[in-house]
Amino acid sequence: MTNLPEIDDRTKIEIEAAAFRKMLEHFQKYPEVQNIDLMNLGYFCRNCFSKWYMSAASDQGIELDTDQAREIIYGMPFAEYKAKYQEKASNEQLNQFETSKTKATE
């Protein structure tokens, strides 16, 4: 990478945190975007994101369980999200998911 401004570590963390909050806001604003579609297109979804969040919290000595991490990412309890927004995946989506999940990062 060339011609990038020098950014000190603290400022970099603040910028990344702001971008993270914006991504969460975006995910929560558009719950109709299905996780399987995110996974099939980008090889990650809200559930992956919640696992990454849980891991990062653990690195800081904060223990969260899966439900707690998902609630932070989804902006509501996961069961509530599923009941309100999660649609049944089509056979095509499921078939594509079989390929996509091998590319997913944990």
C-alpha positions as CSV (number, residue, x, y, z in Angstrom):
1,M,0.0,0.0,0.0
2,T,1.3,3.4,-0.9
3,N,0.6,7.0,-0.1
4,L,-1.5,6.1,3.0
5,P,-1.4,8.6,5.9
6,E,0.4,7.6,9.0
7,I,-2.2,6.7,11.7
8,D,-1.2,6.0,15.3
9,D,-2.5,2.9,17.0
10,R,-5.1,4.6,19.1
11,T,-6.6,6.5,16.2
12,K,-6.6,3.4,14.1
13,I,-8.5,1.5,16.8
14,E,-11.0,4.4,17.0
15,I,-11.5,4.4,13.3
16,E,-12.0,0.6,13.2
17,A,-14.4,0.8,16.1
18,A,-16.5,3.4,14.3
19,A,-16.5,1.3,11.1
20,F,-17.5,-1.8,13.2
21,R,-20.4,0.2,14.8
22,K,-21.5,1.3,11.3
23,M,-21.5,-2.3,10.0
24,L,-23.6,-3.4,13.0
25,E,-26.0,-0.6,12.4
26,H,-26.3,-1.6,8.7
27,F,-26.8,-5.3,9.6
28,Q,-29.5,-4.3,12.1
29,K,-31.2,-1.9,9.7
30,Y,-31.5,-4.5,7.0
31,P,-32.6,-7.8,8.7
32,E,-34.2,-8.9,5.5
33,V,-30.7,-9.7,4.1
34,Q,-30.5,-13.3,4.9
35,N,-27.5,-14.9,6.6
36,I,-27.3,-17.6,4.0
37,D,-27.1,-15.0,1.2
38,L,-24.3,-13.2,3.1
39,M,-22.5,-16.5,3.6
40,N,-22.9,-17.5,-0.1
41,L,-21.7,-14.2,-1.3
42,G,-19.1,-13.1,1.3
43,Y,-18.2,-16.3,3.1
44,F,-19.3,-14.8,6.4
45,C,-22.6,-13.9,8.1
46,R,-23.9,-12.4,11.3
47,N,-23.3,-15.6,13.1
48,C,-19.6,-15.6,12.0
49,F,-19.4,-12.0,13.1
50,S,-20.8,-12.9,16.6
51,K,-18.2,-15.6,16.9
52,W,-15.4,-13.1,16.1
53,Y,-16.9,-10.7,18.6
54,M,-17.0,-13.4,21.3
55,S,-13.4,-14.3,20.6
56,A,-12.2,-10.7,20.7
57,A,-14.1,-10.2,24.0
58,S,-12.4,-13.3,25.4
59,D,-9.0,-11.9,24.4
60,Q,-9.9,-8.9,26.6
61,G,-10.9,-11.1,29.5
62,I,-14.7,-10.7,28.9
63,E,-16.6,-14.0,28.6
64,L,-19.7,-14.0,26.5
65,D,-21.8,-17.0,25.5
66,T,-23.0,-17.5,22.0
67,D,-26.5,-16.1,22.7
68,Q,-25.0,-12.9,24.3
69,A,-22.7,-12.3,21.4
70,R,-25.5,-12.9,18.9
71,E,-27.7,-10.4,20.7
72,I,-25.0,-7.8,20.4
73,I,-24.6,-8.4,16.7
74,Y,-28.3,-8.9,15.8
75,G,-29.6,-6.1,18.1
76,M,-32.1,-8.5,19.6
77,P,-32.2,-12.1,21.0
78,F,-31.4,-14.5,18.2
79,A,-34.6,-16.4,18.6
80,E,-36.6,-13.2,18.1
81,Y,-34.6,-12.4,15.0
82,K,-35.2,-15.8,13.6
83,A,-38.9,-15.7,14.2
84,K,-39.2,-12.2,12.7
85,Y,-36.8,-12.3,9.8
86,Q,-35.2,-15.6,8.9
87,E,-36.7,-17.2,5.9
88,K,-36.5,-20.9,4.9
89,A,-33.5,-21.4,2.6
90,S,-34.1,-22.6,-0.9
91,N,-32.5,-25.8,-2.2
92,E,-30.3,-23.6,-4.5
93,Q,-29.1,-21.5,-1.5
94,L,-28.4,-24.7,0.5
95,N,-26.5,-26.2,-2.3
96,Q,-24.4,-23.0,-2.8
97,F,-23.9,-22.9,1.0
98,E,-22.2,-26.3,0.9
99,T,-19.5,-24.8,-1.3
100,S,-19.4,-21.4,0.5
101,K,-19.0,-22.8,4.0
102,T,-15.6,-24.4,3.0
103,K,-14.4,-20.8,2.3
104,A,-15.8,-19.3,5.5
105,T,-13.3,-18.1,8.1
106,E,-13.9,-18.8,11.7
